[in-house]
Amino acid sequence: MDTKLDLLMQVIAQKFRRRLLAWYDAHARGLPWRANGDPYRVWLSEIMLQQTRVAAVIEHYQEFLRRFPTVEKLAAASEASVLAAWSGLGYYRRARMLHAAAKIIVREHANKFPNSEKQLRALPGIGRYTAAAIASIAFGEPAAVVDGNVERVLQRVAGKRLTREELWETATALLDQQRPGDFNQAMMELGAVICTPRAPACLTCPVIELCIARGELAATTKSAPQKKREIDYALNYRDGEGCVREVFLVQRPRNASTMAGMWELLELTHVNGTSVALFTLKHSITVTDFKVRVWRGSQPSHAKGKWIPLPRLPKVALTGLARKILRKAEML
Ligand code: SF4
């Protein structure tokens, strides 16, 4: 690159960093995982935040930490209890990978969290983005991140679509070498609260003077239209031993493509047309919106499942929908 142009780019990058970090210092949301740079907490929050909104993560994050406060405790836990604590967050593969990685950290790294992006990427469930996020936030390694929020900010600041590699190169060129963790979090925060997909609040944006699009570059991805489906479940309950109420649940197959091994209510393929549902609720999974009808059932003769006492439910790995139904029925 021409030396003058190179110098100009460096000045712009410097201004960008200064303004972004000053804004972040003044306006960063007080999220629980930002309280300290503990790598276990940073890792847990980053995995939970993949494909899940911040508001939904906060409650689960705190409860998960209460059950598994350290990587050792997580490694020593049974898979069922990890899945139970993850219940409601969806994408359960993340929980299985988290558990597998915890065991490796304890077994092969003597409980010490790997402290470089390269080592982190060798762990299950940790890709380029997550490794860079943990390395920069917990260990101060100058590794840039690109997630959906950062991508949108970069495309708009540059005023054009950038290829995947260009995105990583630009994020790396902009990265603040002294405060890489704060810079990465500031970029993600800017995308989450100011440079939002539909209505970017450019007038309050700290980098407006350095941005080419200023809100005019449309959101990069069009979300696919949601499919609609109706689905029926049986809520079977009875008074068991000692008059403790029990609910009948079935386990999804171990080789199911989603939520393998988790527990749910019995799905009904056929409903008596004259019956009235106990209640209905809405539930969305990725691209499908479900209308869920829940019917009072009696002990099913054919289904393989288990009667589970209600006090035990918090320890059972329930699917998100089962949890929602049981909460609505005031059993959980
Ligand atoms: S000026 Fe507008 S479009 Fe540009 S980065 Fe800021 S919020 Fe996004």
Residues whose N, C-alpha, C, O or C-beta is under 5 A from the ligand:
A	BS01	SF4	V153 R156 I194 C195 P200 A201 C202 C205 V207 I208 C211 A213 R214 G215
